[in-house]
């Protein structure tokens, strides 16, 4: 049978290896073509390796091992006859081993030396079933020659024969007086040292140690790098979300029917950020050594929380996309990020990042820059709060916004102006359509 080698695929020029996080199939399993075999975690993305052919797989590397691009991690023995599934006709694992015969046992042990028995108590009958000894073959010492529990235990060799408790109580002539035991207090010797407290359990018994995944290690490095290298500062504002809420409520049903996706808050924020970047180009820049690079395109990264860590897929050309196109691309990127199917090209090239801690209940935070970008907008939870509007105190759905920026490139005036432009676009969404 020919053998096909399963190798770690090349995922990008900057990725040389990763960790084989887990196998989706056991060693020796029959697999079908294109069936997922393993999950590979790198410092940028998580991807799946699939079977090129149908056959029997032999694993060469254990789960959790570090592997390099091009390394052989398994082989597949091509089978002459493929097993087909009834639904799709694709090759699938088959079970050929017969189940081991099950041993049938009588739920109750057979009683030895069976002969006509004298009446016995329930306790004796239960003990006879457990030991397999017939009370009829045991000499009884109880009242009227009855076999007691002690007699049966003595016959089984488990304990000396003792009179049955019930029979013993019936033979008692009266209650025995209860004599309380005297309470004696033993004084501690003078000058005795107090007993030290018991030592705590070993740390290993109360802790779980696990190695960081490559993605988590890379994320930690980038966050620390951003704090060490950038002159990071954060400015805050708040936005009244009444207009966006009312707009979503009015058109949500029609929008969903036409475009197949819900109208969320994020598309409004993406469009508002694009508007702010167009008004304040200084925020749409990055620093390369002693050179400032100003971008003239609007690819916005949106942070997505996954089980493996935080990822920031990028929505391209947001200035040219409609609300529906942004929502559709966001939904697709978020789904693939959580399923581990995102590719490296989806994460590169963003000019600005939006992160939404409000979905977890965060009221206020200072987001960390996504280097080499010089700006990131933090969204937070929407809360009904009293605010002053035209001299009246009213209740409005309010959200705090936080803009972290690199003060080496962006002055305070530019940062505040940018955040005000975002606020204006959200409180009056018509500005996004009229470009005012």
C-alpha positions in Angstrom: 0.0 0.0 0.0 1.4 3.5 -0.9 2.2 5.9 2.0 1.4 9.6 1.8 3.3 11.9 4.2 1.4 14.5 6.2 3.6 17.6 6.6 3.2 21.0 8.3 2.1 23.4 5.6 3.7 26.8 4.9 1.4 29.5 6.3 3.4 32.6 5.5 7.0 34.0 5.2 7.1 35.1 8.9 5.8 31.7 10.2 8.5 29.0 10.6 6.6 26.6 12.9 4.2 26.3 15.8 2.6 23.8 18.2 0.6 20.9 17.1 -2.2 21.6 19.6 -4.3 18.5 19.1 -5.2 15.6 16.8 -8.7 15.3 15.6 -8.2 11.6 14.8 -6.7 8.7 16.8 -3.7 6.7 15.7 -4.7 4.0 13.2 -8.0 5.6 12.3 -9.5 5.4 8.8 -9.9 8.9 7.4 -11.5 10.4 4.3 -10.1 12.9 1.9 -10.1 16.5 3.2 -11.0 15.3 6.7 -9.4 17.6 9.4 -6.5 15.8 11.0 -4.8 18.2 13.4 -4.9 21.8 14.8 -1.7 23.9 14.5 -1.2 27.0 16.6 1.3 29.6 15.5 2.2 33.0 16.9 -0.3 34.6 14.5 -3.0 32.2 13.5 -4.5 28.8 14.3 -5.1 26.5 11.3 -6.1 22.9 10.5 -4.3 20.3 8.6 -6.4 18.0 6.4 -6.0 14.6 4.7 -4.9 14.6 1.1 -6.2 11.1 0.5 -8.4 8.5 2.2 -6.8 5.8 4.1 -5.4 4.7 7.5 -3.5 7.3 9.4 -0.4 6.7 11.5 0.6 9.6 13.9 4.3 10.4 14.2 4.2 13.4 16.6 2.4 13.7 19.9 -0.2 16.5 20.6 1.5 19.5 22.2 4.8 19.1 20.4 6.6 22.0 18.7 6.8 21.4 14.9 8.5 23.1 12.0 7.1 24.0 8.6 7.6 20.9 6.3 8.0 18.5 9.2 6.3 15.1 8.8 3.8 14.6 11.5 1.8 11.6 10.2 1.5 9.2 7.3 -1.6 7.9 5.5 -1.7 4.4 4.1 -3.9 4.5 1.0 -6.6 1.8 1.2 -7.5 -0.3 -1.9 -11.2 -0.3 -1.0 -12.6 2.9 0.5 -15.3 2.9 3.1 -18.2 5.1 2.0 -20.7 6.9 4.1 -24.4 6.5 3.2 -25.0 10.2 3.0 -22.1 11.6 1.0 -20.3 8.5 -0.4 -17.1 9.9 1.1 -14.6 7.6 2.7 -15.1 7.3 6.5 -13.7 5.2 9.4 -15.2 1.8 9.8 -15.4 -0.4 12.9 -14.5 -4.0 12.3 -13.6 -5.2 15.8 -16.2 -7.4 17.5 -17.4 -6.4 20.9 -16.0 -8.7 23.7 -18.6 -11.2 25.0 -20.3 -10.0 28.1 -20.2 -12.3 31.1 -23.6 -13.2 32.4 -23.9 -13.6 36.1 -26.7 -14.6 38.4 -27.6 -11.5 40.4 -28.0 -13.7 43.5 -25.5 -16.2 44.6 -26.6 -19.8 44.9 -27.2 -20.9 48.4 -25.2 -24.0 49.5 -26.5 -26.9 51.7 -30.1 -26.0 50.9 -32.6 -27.8 53.2 -35.9 -26.9 54.9 -35.2 -23.8 56.9 -36.7 -22.5 60.1 -38.1 -18.9 60.1 -35.4 -16.3 59.9 -35.2 -12.6 60.3 -34.7 -10.2 57.2 -31.1 -9.5 58.3 -30.3 -13.2 58.3 -31.9 -13.7 54.9 -30.0 -10.8 53.4 -26.7 -12.1 54.9 -27.4 -15.5 53.6 -27.8 -14.1 50.1 -24.5 -12.2 50.4 -22.5 -15.1 51.7 -24.2 -18.0 49.9 -24.6 -20.0 53.2 -28.0 -21.5 53.9 -29.4 -20.8 57.4 -30.8 -24.3 57.3 -27.3 -25.8 57.6 -26.4 -23.6 60.6 -27.1 -24.5 64.3 -29.2 -21.7 65.7 -28.6 -20.2 69.2 -31.5 -17.9 69.2 -34.9 -18.3 70.9 -36.6 -21.5 69.8 -33.4 -22.6 67.9 -33.6 -19.7 65.4 -30.5 -18.8 63.4 -29.2 -15.4 64.3 -27.0 -13.0 62.4 -24.1 -13.9 64.7 -24.6 -17.6 63.9 -24.4 -17.0 60.2 -21.3 -14.8 60.6 -19.6 -17.5 62.7 -20.4 -20.1 60.1 -18.9 -17.9 57.4 -15.7 -17.5 59.5 -16.1 -13.7 59.5 -16.8 -13.2 63.1 -17.5 -15.1 66.4 -21.1 -16.1 67.0 -23.0 -13.6 69.0 -26.6 -13.6 70.2 -29.0 -11.8 68.0 -29.6 -8.3 69.2 -33.3 -8.5 69.0 -33.3 -11.8 71.0 -30.9 -10.3 73.5 -33.2 -7.3 74.0 -36.2 -9.7 74.5 -34.3 -11.5 77.3 -33.5 -8.4 79.2 -35.5 -8.0 82.4 -35.4 -4.3 82.6 -33.6 -1.1 81.6 -30.1 -0.6 82.8 -29.3 2.6 84.6 -27.2 5.1 82.6 -24.1 6.2 84.5 -22.6 9.4 83.1 -18.8 9.3 82.5 -16.9 11.8 84.6 -15.5 14.7 82.6 -11.8 15.0 83.4 -9.8 18.0 82.2 -6.1 17.4 81.8 -4.2 20.7 82.4 -1.5 21.6 79.9 2.0 21.7 81.4 3.3 25.2 82.3 5.2 26.9 79.6 4.1 24.5 76.9 4.6 25.9 73.4 1.4 26.2 71.2 1.1 23.6 68.4 2.2 25.1 65.1 -0.4 25.3 62.3 -0.4 22.5 59.8 1.7 23.1 56.7 -0.1 24.2 53.5 -0.5 21.8 50.7 2.1 21.6 48.1 1.6 24.2 45.3 1.3 21.5 42.7 -1.8 20.2 44.4 -3.5 23.6 44.3 -2.2 24.9 40.9 -2.4 24.1 37.2 0.6 24.9 35.1 0.3 25.1 31.3 2.6 26.5 28.7 1.4 29.6 26.8 0.3 29.0 23.2 2.4 30.7 20.5 -0.5 33.0 19.8 -0.7 34.1 23.5 3.1 34.5 23.7 3.2 36.7 20.6 0.2 38.7 21.9 2.0 39.3 25.2 5.2 40.4 23.4 3.3 42.9 21.2 1.4 44.4 24.1 4.6 44.9 26.2 6.4 46.2 23.1 3.6 48.8 22.5 3.8 50.1 26.1 7.6 50.3 26.0 8.1 51.9 22.6 5.1 54.2 22.2 4.3 57.4 24.1 0.8 56.1 24.8 -1.9 58.5 26.0 -5.7 58.0 26.3 -8.4 60.6 25.9 -12.1 60.0 26.7 -15.5 61.2 25.7 -19.1 59.9 25.8 -21.7 59.5 23.1 -25.5 59.4 23.1 -26.5 56.3 21.3 -30.2 57.2 21.0 -30.0 58.0 17.2 -28.2 54.8 16.4 -30.6 52.7 18.5 -33.6 54.3 16.9 -32.2 53.8 13.4 -31.4 50.1 14.0 -34.8 49.5 15.6 -36.6 51.2 12.6 -34.8 49.3 9.8 -33.5 46.1 11.4 -36.2 43.8 10.0 -35.9 45.1 6.4 -32.1 45.2 6.6 -31.9 41.6 7.8 -34.4 40.4 5.1 -32.5 42.1 2.3 -28.9 41.5 3.3 -29.1 38.3 5.4 -27.2 39.8 8.3 -28.3 42.0 11.2 -27.5 45.6 11.4 -25.1 45.9 14.4 -23.4 48.7 16.2 -20.0 47.9 14.8 -20.7 49.0 11.3 -21.7 52.5 12.6 -18.5 52.7 14.5 -16.4 51.6 11.6 -18.0 54.3 9.4 -17.6 56.9 12.2 -13.9 56.0 12.5 -13.4 56.3 8.8 -15.0 59.8 9.0 -12.7 60.8 11.8 -9.6 59.5 10.0 -10.6 61.5 6.9 -11.0 64.7 9.0 -7.8 64.1 11.1 -5.2 62.4 8.9 -2.6 62.5 11.7 -4.3 59.6 13.4 -4.1 57.5 10.2 -0.4 57.2 10.4 2.4 55.0 11.7 6.1 55.6 12.7 8.9 53.8 11.0 12.1 54.7 12.7 12.5 58.5 12.2 9.9 58.5 9.4 6.2 59.2 9.7 4.1 57.3 7.2 0.6 58.7 6.5 -1.9 56.3 5.1 -4.5 57.2 2.5 -6.6 54.0 2.8 -9.0 52.9 5.4 -8.5 49.2 6.4 -9.9 48.9 9.9 -9.1 46.1 12.3 -11.8 44.9 14.7 -10.6 42.9 17.8 -12.3 39.5 18.2 -12.0 37.4 21.4 -11.5 33.7 20.8 -10.7 30.7 23.0 -7.1 30.9 21.8 -6.6 34.6 22.4 -7.3 38.0 20.9 -7.2 38.4 17.1 -7.7 41.5 15.0 -9.0 40.7 11.5 -9.1 43.6 9.1 -12.1 44.9 7.1 -10.7 46.3 3.8 -11.6 49.6 2.1 -14.2 50.6 4.7 -14.6 54.0 3.0 -16.0 52.3 -0.1 -18.1 49.6 1.6 -21.8 49.9 2.6 -23.1 49.1 6.0 -24.3 45.8 4.8 -21.0 44.8 3.3 -19.1 45.8 6.5 -21.6 43.7 8.6 -21.2 40.7 6.3 -17.4 40.8 6.3 -17.3 41.3 10.0 -19.5 38.3 10.6 -17.4 36.1 8.3 -14.1 37.2 9.8 -15.3 36.7 13.4 -16.7 33.2 12.6 -13.4 32.1 11.0 -11.4 33.6 13.8 -13.3 31.6 16.4 -13.2 28.4 14.3 -9.5 28.7 13.8 -9.8 29.1 10.0 -8.6 32.6 9.6 -5.6 33.1 7.4 -2.6 35.4 7.8 -3.7 37.8 5.1 -6.9 38.6 7.1 -4.8 40.0 10.0 -2.2 42.2 8.1 -2.3 45.8 7.0 -4.8 47.5 9.3 -4.4 51.3 9.8 -6.6 51.6 13.0 -8.2 49.2 15.5 -11.6 49.1 17.2 -12.1 47.0 20.3 -15.4 46.5 22.1 -15.1 45.7 25.8 -18.8 46.6 26.3 -20.0 43.2 25.2 -18.4 41.9 28.4 -19.8 44.7 30.6 -16.8 47.0 30.7 -17.8 50.5 31.5 -14.4 52.3 31.0 -10.9 51.1 30.0 -7.7 52.3 28.3 -7.0 50.1 25.3 -3.4 49.3 24.3 -2.1 50.3 20.9 -2.0 47.6 18.2 1.6 48.4 16.9 2.6 49.9 14.6 -0.7 51.7 14.4 -0.9 55.0 16.3 -4.6 54.8 17.3 -7.1 52.5 18.8 -10.8 53.2 19.8 -12.3 51.5 22.8 -16.1 50.9 22.9 -17.8 50.2 26.2 -21.2 49.2 27.6 -24.3 51.3 26.9 -26.0 52.4 30.0 -29.1 54.6 30.6 -27.8 57.7 32.5 -29.3 61.1 33.3 -27.8 63.8 31.0 -28.6 67.5 30.3 -30.2 68.1 26.9 -31.4 71.7 26.1 -31.5 72.6 29.8 -33.5 69.5 30.7 -32.4 66.4 32.6 -33.3 63.3 30.5 -32.4 59.6 30.5 -30.3 58.6 27.5 -28.4 55.5 26.5 -24.8 56.6 26.9 -21.5 55.0 26.0 -18.0 56.0 27.1 -15.4 56.1 24.3 -11.6 55.9 24.9 -9.0 56.8 22.2 -5.5 55.6 23.0 -2.9 57.2 20.7 0.9 57.5 20.2 1.8 61.0 21.4 5.0 60.9 19.2 2.8 61.3 16.1 -0.5 62.6 17.3 -0.9 65.8 19.3 -3.6 66.1 22.0 -5.6 68.5 19.8 -5.7 66.0 16.9 -6.7 63.2 19.3 -9.5 65.2 20.8 -10.7 66.4 17.4 -10.8 62.9 16.1 -12.9 61.6 19.0 -15.3 64.5 18.7 -15.8 63.7 15.0 -16.6 60.1 15.9 -19.0 61.3 18.5 -20.8 63.6 16.1 -21.1 60.9 13.4 -22.7 58.5 15.9 -25.1 61.0 17.5 -26.2 62.2 14.0 -25.8 59.2 11.6 -27.1 61.3 8.7 -23.6 62.9 8.6 -22.2 59.5 7.5 -24.5 59.6 4.4 -24.1 63.3 3.6 -20.3 63.5 4.4 -20.7 66.6 6.6 
